[in-house]
Structures are given as structure tokens and as C-alpha cells.
Amino acid sequence: MAQPVTYCRGGQSVEVQATVGRTVFEIADTYGLVERSESRDFLVTAADLVLAGQAVLPERGDQVREAQGDKVYVYEVMAPGKEPHYRFSDVYRRTLRIHTRQVVVEG
């Protein structure tokens, strides 16, 4: 169920196979109110995330571009509050779960 997506940082990019998922975050504000937020997650093999010849880890502000038909959905790497913007999904640290939010649709 993996599909090709393009991972971008600045002027560099790499096409990787990603499985799409989601994470629901619950963040309490200073008044104790809980806000729910959902991210679109991309699960990729860590070894495939290579930019400029070097393996990298996701950084806030990077983008994931997902083509669907004649449109390209652009997602920014981010997570709400102080939550981490990625996690390893397995004990061997081979798969990254990258949290994103859609920022634009092109096309």
C-alpha cells in the first residue's frame, strides 16, 4: 500500500515510497482545555531519506509532495505544541513516521 511521494528540503528532493497514516494529538492549553489535532503521517524507510548524498532525519518545515491525479498535495513537516515532528515506528529504527499538515494544493 506504499505510494511514491517526494520529500523536499530547500532545493533538494528525493522520491521515496510511503505508507500514509494519521495521528491524533490531544494537547491541553493553559486553561486545561483539550484540543484535538490530526496529522497526516508518511511512513518511510529511514535509509531511503537521502538528500545531497547523505541520510537525513526529518526537520520542521520540510515538505512532502503527494500527487493524486492532476493535483499535488503539499504537506509541511510539523506537529502541534511540543510534540515531536517524527518518530521511529519500529524498535530497530528503520521506519520513520513523519507528522505533517497540508499547506496547499497545486493544480
Summary of the structure (lengths in Angstrom):
residues: 107
radius of gyration: 14.3
end to end distance: 24.4
largest distance: 46.6
contacts: 285
relative contact order: 0.24
helix: 3%
strand: 64%
